[in-house]
């Protein structure tokens, strides 16, 4: 192999013994955030910025929601708020095809950061700001 390839390979190679699977967050804490309301979300899908309008309705530690975007609309159910962490399932209609994403994030005041994940699409980071 060329020296450049060998150098790059050494940069990205890790010892498998040092790799561990991240444990999901503990979702048993009382809600520490209120996510109800309208949010302006931006998802980064492989470098493409997708603007998503989101409306969430929280009741205690659970929430549901509705989404609208140029690529399709969707709904969120199974939402849970635990401390400042949120999780749920986004049922999206992407250009006429139904796709389910696991949604996980962290609430920081008027902002949420997190990701959507799906085996076919991988992990898609997002950020959201509460609409005024």
C-alpha positions in Angstrom: 0.0 0.0 0.0 1.1 3.6 -0.5 2.6 5.5 2.5 -0.5 7.8 2.5 -2.9 4.9 2.8 -0.8 3.2 5.5 -0.7 6.5 7.4 -4.4 7.0 7.2 -5.1 3.4 8.1 -3.0 3.8 11.3 -5.0 6.9 12.1 -8.4 5.2 12.0 -7.5 1.8 13.4 -8.4 1.1 17.0 -7.8 -1.9 19.2 -11.1 -3.8 19.4 -10.4 -4.5 23.1 -10.9 -0.7 23.8 -14.3 -0.5 22.0 -17.4 -0.6 24.2 -21.1 -0.2 23.4 -22.6 2.9 24.9 -25.3 2.1 27.4 -28.7 3.9 26.9 -29.4 6.6 29.4 -31.5 5.9 32.5 -34.9 7.0 31.6 -36.5 6.5 35.0 -35.9 10.0 36.5 -38.7 12.5 36.9 -39.0 15.0 34.0 -36.7 17.9 34.4 -37.9 19.7 31.3 -41.1 20.8 29.6 -40.9 20.1 25.8 -44.4 21.3 25.0 -44.7 23.8 22.2 -43.4 24.5 18.8 -39.8 23.8 17.8 -37.7 24.8 14.8 -35.5 21.8 14.1 -32.6 21.2 11.7 -31.4 17.7 10.9 -28.1 17.0 9.3 -28.6 14.1 6.9 -25.3 13.3 5.4 -24.4 17.0 4.9 -27.9 18.0 3.8 -29.7 20.4 6.2 -33.3 19.5 6.6 -35.6 22.1 8.3 -38.3 20.4 10.3 -41.2 22.1 12.2 -42.1 20.2 15.3 -45.0 20.6 17.7 -44.8 18.6 21.0 -47.4 18.0 23.6 -46.1 16.8 27.0 -48.2 15.3 29.8 -46.2 14.4 32.9 -43.2 12.4 31.7 -44.6 11.5 28.3 -45.0 13.4 25.0 -46.3 13.1 21.5 -45.7 15.3 18.5 -46.3 16.2 14.9 -43.6 17.1 12.3 -43.6 18.9 9.0 -40.8 19.3 6.5 -40.1 19.6 2.7 -39.3 15.8 2.5 -42.5 14.7 4.3 -44.5 14.9 7.5 -44.6 12.7 10.5 -45.6 12.0 14.1 -43.8 11.2 17.3 -45.1 8.8 19.9 -43.8 6.8 22.8 -42.0 10.0 23.9 -40.5 10.1 27.4 -38.9 12.9 29.3 -36.5 11.8 32.1 -34.5 14.5 33.7 -33.2 16.5 30.8 -33.2 13.5 28.4 -35.9 12.7 25.9 -36.6 9.7 23.8 -39.3 8.6 21.4 -40.2 7.2 18.0 -40.5 9.4 14.9 -42.8 7.9 12.3 -41.8 9.9 9.2 -43.1 9.9 5.7 -40.0 10.5 3.6 -40.9 11.2 0.0 -43.9 8.9 0.2 -42.2 6.1 2.1 -42.9 5.4 5.8 -39.7 5.3 7.9 -39.4 4.9 11.7 -36.5 6.6 13.6 -35.5 6.3 17.2 -35.2 9.8 18.6 -32.9 10.6 21.5 -31.8 14.0 22.8 -31.0 16.3 25.6 -32.9 19.5 26.6 -31.0 22.5 27.5 -33.4 25.3 28.3 -34.9 26.4 25.0 -32.8 24.0 22.9 -32.7 20.3 22.2 -29.8 18.4 20.7 -29.8 14.8 19.8 -30.1 12.3 16.9 -32.5 10.2 14.9 -31.4 6.7 14.2 -32.5 4.0 11.8 -30.7 1.0 10.4 -31.0 2.1 6.8 -30.3 5.8 7.4 -27.8 5.5 10.2 -27.6 8.3 12.8 -28.8 11.8 11.9 -27.9 14.5 14.3 -30.4 17.3 15.0 -30.7 20.5 16.9 -33.9 22.4 17.8 -34.8 25.7 19.2 -38.2 26.6 20.8 -40.1 28.9 18.5 -41.1 32.2 20.1 
